[in-house]
Amino acid sequence: MKLSANSPLQILMNTMPQQGMVTWIGIRPKRKAPLLSLNEVDAITLKGLAGDHFSGSPTSKRQLTLIQQEHLDLIASVMQKPDLTPGDLRRNIVVKGINLHALKDRKFWIGSVLLEYTGECHPCSRMEETLGPGGYNAVRGHGGITARIVQGGAITVGDKVRVAESEEKSE
């Protein structure tokens, strides 16, 4: 069901002045390899992150993955694993200070890179291997999101994450 632009619920959903910040970046050079932590990565328009094994498909809805630091903290608490790292969850970018699920059906900026929300990033069975029994369920609902790269550029730790206004152009 599509809401009208003037409905009270749609107005609430469109109100998002918060900005987040990138706190961690990681890529996997090949499938099942550990993530390499980086301070900066090139996001290639409609492909993926340079050096990541997922890079290359212009039609992919999963050109990169993001997760909230706040959800990593929650998963670590549920699993009683204070040493949980972003690489354990196998996501490319960790952000804090913004609700990633509120970006549904929207475009958003990380620094000068324009991204488009494409879906939720659900946990896989590897979470049981990585986190132990119950890992899959600990990540459910907290696994982050997938995105497509609409306008590429460099993503750096410390970059701001913000909603793209509808009038902004991705030239």
C-alpha positions in Angstrom: 0.0 0.0 0.0 1.5 3.3 -1.1 0.8 6.3 1.2 -0.1 9.7 -0.1 2.6 12.3 0.1 0.6 14.3 2.6 -0.5 11.5 4.9 0.6 12.0 8.5 2.5 8.7 8.5 4.3 9.5 5.3 5.3 12.9 6.7 6.7 11.2 9.8 8.6 8.7 7.6 10.1 11.5 5.5 11.3 13.4 8.6 14.9 12.3 9.1 17.3 15.1 10.0 19.8 12.7 11.7 23.1 12.1 10.1 25.2 9.0 10.7 28.9 8.4 10.4 31.0 5.6 8.9 33.0 3.9 11.6 34.5 0.9 9.8 35.0 -0.4 6.2 35.8 -3.9 5.1 36.1 -5.9 1.9 36.5 -9.6 1.1 38.9 -10.3 -1.8 37.3 -13.7 -2.3 34.4 -15.8 -1.1 34.7 -17.0 2.5 37.9 -15.0 3.0 38.2 -12.8 6.1 37.3 -9.2 5.7 40.2 -6.7 5.2 39.7 -3.6 7.3 40.3 -0.4 5.3 40.3 3.4 6.1 39.0 4.2 2.5 37.5 2.3 -0.4 36.5 3.2 -3.9 32.8 2.6 -4.6 32.3 1.9 -8.3 29.1 3.1 -9.9 26.7 0.2 -10.4 29.4 -2.4 -9.6 30.5 -2.6 -6.0 33.5 -1.8 -3.8 37.0 -2.0 -5.4 38.6 -5.3 -4.3 35.5 -6.9 -2.9 34.5 -10.3 -4.4 30.9 -9.1 -4.9 32.0 -6.3 -7.2 31.1 -6.4 -10.9 27.3 -6.8 -11.4 25.5 -3.7 -12.6 22.1 -5.3 -11.9 23.0 -6.6 -8.4 20.9 -5.4 -5.5 23.8 -6.3 -3.2 26.7 -4.1 -4.4 27.6 -3.3 -0.8 26.2 -4.1 2.7 25.9 -1.8 5.7 25.1 -2.4 9.4 24.6 -0.1 12.3 27.2 -0.1 15.1 24.3 0.0 17.5 23.1 -3.4 16.2 26.6 -4.8 16.4 26.6 -3.9 20.1 23.2 -5.5 20.5 24.3 -8.7 18.8 27.5 -8.8 20.9 25.4 -8.4 24.1 22.8 -11.1 23.1 25.6 -13.6 22.2 27.8 -12.5 25.3 30.7 -11.8 22.9 32.3 -8.5 23.9 35.0 -9.1 21.4 32.6 -9.2 18.4 34.1 -7.4 15.4 32.5 -5.9 12.3 34.3 -8.5 10.2 32.5 -11.3 12.1 29.2 -10.1 10.6 30.7 -9.9 7.1 29.2 -6.5 6.2 31.2 -3.9 4.2 30.4 -0.7 6.1 29.5 0.0 9.7 27.7 3.3 10.5 26.5 4.8 13.7 23.9 7.5 14.5 21.3 6.8 11.8 18.6 4.1 11.5 19.5 2.3 8.3 16.0 0.7 8.1 14.5 4.1 7.9 16.3 4.5 4.5 13.9 2.0 2.9 12.9 3.1 -0.6 15.4 6.0 -0.4 18.7 7.2 -1.8 21.3 8.3 0.6 24.8 9.8 0.6 28.0 8.5 2.3 30.3 11.4 1.7 30.2 12.0 -2.0 28.9 8.5 -2.9 25.1 8.2 -3.7 23.6 4.9 -2.7 20.1 3.4 -3.1 18.6 1.1 -0.4 17.8 -2.2 -2.0 16.8 -4.5 0.9 17.5 -6.0 4.2 20.6 -8.0 4.7 19.5 -11.2 6.4 21.8 -13.5 8.3 23.2 -16.7 6.8 24.0 -20.0 8.4 27.6 -18.9 8.8 26.5 -16.9 11.8 26.2 -20.2 13.7 29.8 -21.0 12.8 31.0 -17.5 13.6 29.0 -16.6 16.7 28.1 -20.0 18.0 24.7 -21.6 18.6 21.9 -19.0 18.4 24.1 -16.7 16.2 21.6 -16.8 13.3 18.7 -15.7 15.6 20.8 -13.1 17.3 21.4 -11.4 13.9 17.7 -11.7 12.7 16.3 -8.2 12.3 19.7 -6.6 13.0 21.7 -7.7 10.0 21.8 -4.4 8.2 20.9 -3.5 4.6 22.0 -3.9 1.1 22.6 -1.0 -1.3 23.3 -0.2 -5.0 25.9 2.4 -5.9 24.2 5.1 -8.0 27.2 7.5 -8.0 30.6 6.2 -7.2 33.6 7.8 -5.4 35.7 7.3 -2.3 34.1 6.2 1.0 36.3 7.0 4.0 36.0 6.2 7.7 34.4 9.3 9.3 32.3 10.2 6.2 28.8 11.5 7.0 25.7 9.4 6.1 22.6 11.3 5.2 19.3 11.0 3.3 19.4 12.4 -0.3 16.7 15.0 -0.7 14.4 14.3 -3.6 15.5 17.5 -5.4 19.2 16.5 -5.2 20.6 15.4 -8.6 23.2 12.6 -9.0 25.0 14.2 -11.9 
